[in-house]
Amino acid sequence: MKKNTIQFIEENKIIAICRGIYGQNLVDLVSALYEGGVKLVEVTFNQGDKDCINKTSEAIKLLTSTFNGKVSIGAGTVVTLEQVFAAKSAGAEYIISPNVNTKVIEAANQLDMVTIPGAMTPTEILDAHFAGADFVKLFPAGSLGLTYAKDLLGPINNVKLIATAGITPDNLGDFLKLGYSGAGISSYLTDKNLVNENKFDILKKHAEELVAIAKGL
């Protein structure tokens, strides 16, 4: 199962990051993204919300039951062991974190979940890799820039990297051409204002645009 999820991530490349969107809005959003070709969705734990375990777990359960394998659902902003176990119980296939926590990586691996911790420096990236991470999320990739992203690949060409934060239609292709395995994208695909205004057709077009860039390489 884990091997299949890794392959699915490598094939589809674009992970839509959903923050603070729940219930029918979330289902409608993911439906629009799926119609646009995006088949990877991350539902984040909001660390500032005391009820985030319950809310995120319910959201993941809703999506896994609704899309039944057509969309691969992961949990994002996973920073504690409790959140790892909650994500697994809810049906998440992978976990994404903003940081490198070896205990989180090890626990997720033991549960046969794909692990994608976030890192910025060469030290952090290799710490994550040697702790057993399947991919490492370069974060914040947009702020660090393409030159930095390229320089990392000189000595660290054995780690599967996913660019996250600040990835747009203007730079997605550049990161993928460098050799990045994929990208995590939030506002361009999951803009709350567009969701609240039921403008899912716009988000579907955004998904189609990004998928075309990824497939056109």
WOSUL-V136059 format. One record per residue. RES is the residue in one small letter. PSI is psi in degrees with one decimal (none if undefined). Layout:
BEGIN
res: {RES	RES}
psi: {PSI	PSI}
END
This chain:
BEGIN
res: {m	k	k	n	t	i	q	f	i	e	e	n	k	i	i	a	i	c	r	g	i	y	g	q	n	l	v	d	l	v	s	a	l	y	e	g	g	v	k	l	v	e	v	t	f	n	q	g	d	k	d	c	i	n	k	t	s	e	a	i	k	l	l	t	s	t	f	n	g	k	v	s	i	g	a	g	t	v	v	t	l	e	q	v	f	a	a	k	s	a	g	a	e	y	i	i	s	p	n	v	n	t	k	v	i	e	a	a	n	q	l	d	m	v	t	i	p	g	a	m	t	p	t	e	i	l	d	a	h	f	a	g	a	d	f	v	k	l	f	p	a	g	s	l	g	l	t	y	a	k	d	l	l	g	p	i	n	n	v	k	l	i	a	t	a	g	i	t	p	d	n	l	g	d	f	l	k	l	g	y	s	g	a	g	i	s	s	y	l	t	d	k	n	l	v	n	e	n	k	f	d	i	l	k	k	h	a	e	e	l	v	a	i	a	k	g	l}
psi: {-46.3	-41.6	-40.3	-39.1	-41.7	-45.8	-39.6	-40.3	-43.9	-33.8	-38.8	-25.1	-40.6	119.3	117.0	126.5	114.0	115.3	125.2	26.5	126.2	172.4	-142.9	-34.2	-40.6	-43.2	-44.4	-39.0	-50.4	-32.8	-44.6	-42.6	-40.9	-42.5	-28.6	-3.1	-2.9	122.6	12.4	125.3	129.3	124.7	119.6	151.7	124.0	103.9	-19.5	-1.9	118.9	-22.3	20.6	-31.9	-49.6	-47.4	-45.6	-38.8	-45.2	-38.0	-41.9	-43.8	-42.3	-44.4	-41.0	-36.2	-33.8	-42.6	-12.6	50.6	-13.9	-29.2	132.7	120.7	131.3	167.8	138.4	165.7	47.1	111.2	-4.1	160.2	-36.6	-40.3	-33.7	-50.2	-38.3	-41.1	-43.4	-45.7	-31.5	-15.7	9.6	142.5	-18.0	157.2	142.8	135.0	157.8	-7.0	177.2	109.2	107.1	-31.7	-38.6	-43.6	-47.0	-42.6	-43.3	-39.7	-40.1	-26.6	7.8	35.3	145.3	137.4	131.7	77.6	155.8	141.3	158.3	-39.9	161.6	-40.0	-46.9	-41.8	-45.7	-32.5	-43.7	-45.0	-48.0	-15.0	-6.9	14.5	140.2	-39.7	162.4	131.5	114.9	117.9	129.1	111.9	-43.0	-41.5	-37.0	-34.6	165.6	-34.8	-45.2	-45.7	-37.7	-42.8	-34.5	-34.3	-10.5	-64.1	-22.0	69.8	8.5	3.0	134.1	116.6	142.6	121.4	131.2	142.5	117.9	18.0	126.8	174.3	-24.6	-27.7	-6.4	-49.7	-36.4	-43.8	-42.2	-37.3	-30.9	-25.5	7.7	142.0	-22.6	-168.9	142.1	126.5	128.5	-89.6	-36.5	-28.4	-21.5	32.2	120.4	-36.1	-43.3	-37.7	-48.1	-25.3	7.3	31.7	56.1	-21.2	-34.5	-43.0	-33.6	-42.5	-37.6	-41.5	-45.6	-39.3	-47.1	-40.1	-39.8	-38.5	-45.6	-38.6	-19.7	-1.9	none}
END
